[in-house]
Amino acid sequence: MANELQLSFQGNASIYAIIRRHSDAWVWNNTLLSFESWDTANLDDYDLPLSDADGDLYQANWPSSMVAGQYRLLYYRLAVGVPADDDLLLATTDMEWNGIAASPVSSIELDDDALTTLESIKRHLRISDVSSDTLLAELINQISGRIQLICDRQFKRQIHHERLANVTNGHIVLKHFPVRAIDRVSTGNQAALTVQYTGSSIRASVAVSGTALLLRTLDANGTLTTHTLEFASYPTISMLVAIIDTLAGWAGTLSEDGPSNELHPMVGADAKSNMIWLNVPNHTDTTYQLDWPTGSLRLGHPFSAGPALVTYEAGYDIIPRDIAQVANELVAQAYHLGRHDTNLQREKLGDHAMTLVSAVSLNDDQLARLRPYMNLQLAGV
């Protein structure tokens, strides 16, 4: 096999690669045919020149005498006649060399909620080599997160536990759609447990998030202690009470057992010598009528005005074409921005991708294509 080193670059340039070993960052000396610790004085012995294969493709053979292992390839644009330590870094990629062939090793995996794929964005950019795979994967993850933030929802099919602070008219518009199934609709308010702190700390508070019960104390020396009781670790309210009673100064009393993740959220209440009541829904089988494409939910009986909890499955098995296309366009915009802004190119990978994404802007056409998929509770963008 040949031409394992490949880079897409638009325009005429002298491009070279440097290979560094993953295990210790030693660099390949192409004259001595061995690895050594980096020495800038030997830079001219480290470069592996790439040949112009036309069509914006540059390539070179992997050094055949190199032993199998994982390596990082760094591609540079030659500024003058010989390599220099301020030559422009164009791309980096991680590769596995087995002594015969090379294959990519990406240090970044696509998130489960990524809105496009590495293959799709490479087709969009007309890239065939693997030198930019790691950067593109990170850009896909960050652009996907930004689009979902703008739309105030998630697109991939998954289970959601949506809490509403105060439902008064029996109508709920769920955040995520299309709705595939509803597990339960719970409404109303009833006491589940009480929590109190009687220890020596000068401050104590109780808070409930979507995933945990948080107990905090502040002592006279200014030391803040937080006990985070994850619902995943203590799935029932009785289990929460049992662990609370083991914490110094804290006491819990059970009123109504049930799933701990149904506790209504609480920002924070003063538990220093005060009994704090934590509540759950009192109707766990409220009937409903659902418009599944939009997530519009009309509640029936029994229904009590106040907090509500809906557990449901929603989202797409295949990301709609408009969303995937906007994701590809924004990733491409960030990618090209990085190739043309030399100040951004000199940042390390994680910061580099984050800076590129923050510099990307959506145009009116892209916003118009996203608007039908936005959370219907949004007033606009």
N, C-alpha and C positions, 0 to 999 in steps of 0.2 A: 504494500500500500504506500501511496505517496501523497504529498501536499496536505498533510494533516494540519499544518498551520495555515489558517485562512482568516482573512479579514476583508469585509466590505468597506470600501472608502471611495467616495465620489470625488474624482479629480485626479490629477497627476501628482505623485508624491513618492519619496523614498521612504519606505516603511520597513521597520525591522522588529523582531521579537526578542525578548529575553525570557528564559525559562528559570523559574525558581522552585526549589523543592519544598513541598508542603511541610514536611516534618521539622525542618530547621531553618527554612528560608535561604539556604545556600543557593548560589547561582551557578548555572552551567557555563563552564569555560569552553568555548567552542574550539580553542586552539589546543588546550591540554586534554580535551575530551574527558573532563571530570568536573565534579562540583567543588566549590570553594566558598568561603565566607566572602561577602561583598567587599570589593576594593575598587573604588571609582577609577583608580589609575589603570585598571585592567578592563575598563568598559568596552574598549575596542575589541576585546577577546570574547565578550559576552553576546554581542549582537548576532542575530540570525536574519540576514536580509531576505525580504519577501520579494518575489517577482510579480510584475504586473501581468495578470492573465486576461486582461481586457474585461470590459463590462463591469468596471468598478470592483474587481476581485483581485486580491493580492494573496499569494500563497508561497509556501516553502515546505520542504520535507522535515519531518521530525528527525533529530539526530539518532541514527540507528544504533549507536553504541551505548545509549542511555539505558540504564536498568529500568525495569518495570516499577511503577509507583504513581502517586498523585502529584501533580505539578500545577503551578500557576503560571500562565502565559501573560506577559505584558507587552502590548503592541505600542510602538512609538513612531512618530513622524520625525525623520531626520531633518534637522534644521540647516546644518552645514555639512562639510565633507566627511566628518567622523562623528560617531555617537558622542553625545554630551549629556551630563546629568540634568540639564534643563530642557531636553527635547520633550515635545508635547506627547503626553500619554493619551492614546486614542481609545484603548479598550483593555479590559482584563478578562480572563476566563480561566476556569479550573478544568483540568483535563486528567484523565486516567490513561496512562501508557502501559500496555501489556507486553512491550518488547516487539510487537508487530504492528499494532494499530492503536489509534487514540480515540477516546470517546469523552464526551463532556461530562463534567461533574459539577452540577449547579449547587452552590451553597445556599441558594434561596429557593424555597418551594412556594408554589402558588397557594394562596389562601383558599379555604373551602368556598368562600363567597366571591372569588375572582370572577369578573364579568366578561373576560375574554381568555383566550389561551395563548400560550407561547407560539404555537404553530400559526394561529390566526394573525397575530401581530407581525410575525416574520414574513408572512405572505403579503400583508399590507405594506410593509417596509421594503419588500423584495430583498430580504436578507436570506442567504442560504447557509452561511457558516454559523458556528456556535460561539464566536468570540464575544458576542453581546448578550448571551442568554441570561446571565446572572443579573445584569443591569435591567434587562427587559422584564424579567420576572418580578424584580422589586418595584419597577414602575407600574406594572399591571396591578400589583397588590395595593399600591398607594393610590393610583387613579381609581380603582374599584371602590376603595374606602371613601374617596372624595365624592364620587358620584352618588353613593348611597347616603352620604351625609347631606348632600344637596337635596336629594329626593326624600330624605327623612324616612327611610325604610330599607329593608333587605330584600333582595330579589330571588336568591336561591331557595328552593323548597326546604322548609325546616319547621320545627315546633317553636311556637312563641307563647310566652306567658305575659299577657298584656294587662296592666293594672290601670284603672281609671280612678282618680281621686274622688269624683263626685258625679254620679249619674242621677239626674233628676227627672228626665222625661221619658226614660225607657228606650232611648235611641243611642246607639253606639256606632261610630265609624271606626273600624279596626285599622290599625296602622299599616298592616301588611296584607297584600292581596295579589292574585286571586286566592280566596280561601278554599282549601281542599277538604278540610274536615274540622269540626269543632268537638273537642273532648268534653268541655264543661263550661258553663256560664254560672258564676257565683256572684251573688249580690248581698248587700246589707252588712250588718255589723253585729258581732257578739264577742264577748270577752273570752279569751283563750288562756291567758296566763297573766300573772303579775310579776314584776321584777322590782327589787329594792336593794339599795346599797346602804349598809350601816357601818362600814369600815372607817379607818382613820384618815383617808384621803380627803382633801378639802373640796374636791369637785368630783361628781360622778354623773354619767349620762348613759342613756339607752337609745339606740337607733336601730331601725330595721331597713335594710336595703332589699333589692330584689333577690339577692343570693345569700344573705347572711344576717345574723343578729350581732350587733356590735356593742360591747360594754366597755366604756372608757372611764378611767380615773386619772386625776391629777393630784399628786401628793404635795406636801409643804415644801419639798425641795425642787419643785417644778418638773418632776418626772411624769411624763404622760405614758400610761399603760393602756393598751387596747387589746381586748379579747375578741377575736373575730370567729364567731361560731357559724361555720358554713352549713347551709341547709343540706348540701350534698352529704356532709358528714353526719348530720343529725336530722334525718328526714322526718321525724315526728316531733310534735310539740313536747310530748312527755320526755323525749330524749334530750331536748334543749333544757328543760327544767332540771333534769338529773345532772347535766354538766354544769349548769349555773351554780348549783348548790355546792360544787366542789371548788369554786373560785372564792378566794379570801374576800370576805366582806359582802359577798353577793348572795341573794336568796331569791328563789323562784317558787311560785305556787301555781299549780295546774288547775284550770277551770274547765277547759274543753280540749280534748286531744284531737289531733288531726294532722294533716301534712304541714310541716313547718314552712314550706314555701308559699303557703296561702296567707301568712301573716301580712296584714296591711302595712305598707311602708310608713316609716316615722323618721322625720329628719333628725330629731334628738330631743330627749326630754330629761329634765333634771331628776336624777334618781337618788340624790343624796338625802337620805331619810324620807324620801317620798315614794309612795307605791305607784308604779307605772303600769297601767293596764295596756296590754297588747291584744289586738282584736283580729278576728278572721270573719269571713262572710257567714251570715246565718242562713242563707238560702244557697244551697250548692247544686240545685237542679232546676234553675230558672229556665222556662221554655223560651223559644225565640223563633223569629223568622229571619232568614239570611238571604241577602243578595250576594252570592259568592263571588261574582267578578269584581265587585267594588268593596266588599267587606262591610257593607251596611247591615247593621244588626238591630232588629226591633225586638225588645224583650217582652215576654208575656208574664206568666205567673208561676211561682210566687216571685214578687219583685219588691224590693225595699230600696227607696232612694238612698244614695250614699255611695261608698266605694264599691267597685266591681272588679272582678278578676275573670278574664277569658283565656282559656287554654285552647289553642287551635294550631292547625297546620296550614301554612300558606306559602306561596311563592311558585317559581317556575322550575320545571325539570330541565328545560332548555332556555337559556337567556334569550329574550326577544332580540331580533336582529338590530333594531334601532339602538338598543342599549349597548350591545356588543360593538356596533359600529362607532358610536360616540366614544366608547372606551378605547378602541383602536386609534381613533383620531387624536385623542388627548395623549395617549402613550407615545404616538409618533411625534406629536408636537414637542413633548418633553425630551424625547430621544434626540431629535434634530437640534433642539436648543442646546443640549449638552455638547453636541459635536461642533457647534459654531461659537460657543462662548468659552474661551480658554480659561477664564477665571473659575467657572464652574467645573471644568474638567479636572482641575487639580485637587478637588476635594476627595476624601475617601468615599468608598462606595455608598454606605448608608446615608451619610450626609448629602452626598452628591445626588442620589435619587430624590431625597426629600426636598432639596433645593430646587431641582428641576420641576417637580410636581407643583411646588408653591408658585412657580413662575408661569404655569400654564393657565390660560384663561378660556372660558367657554364663550362661544359666539352666540348670537341670537338664534341661529338655525339649530345649533346643538341643544340649547335650552328648550326650543320648541319641540324637538324630538323627544326630550326627556319628560316634558310636562305631563303627558297622559299617564305616565308611570309614577308620578309623585304621590306621596301620601295625601289623600283627599282632604285632610285637615289643614293642609298648608293654604295660606291665603295667596301665595304666589312667591316668586323669586325676585 
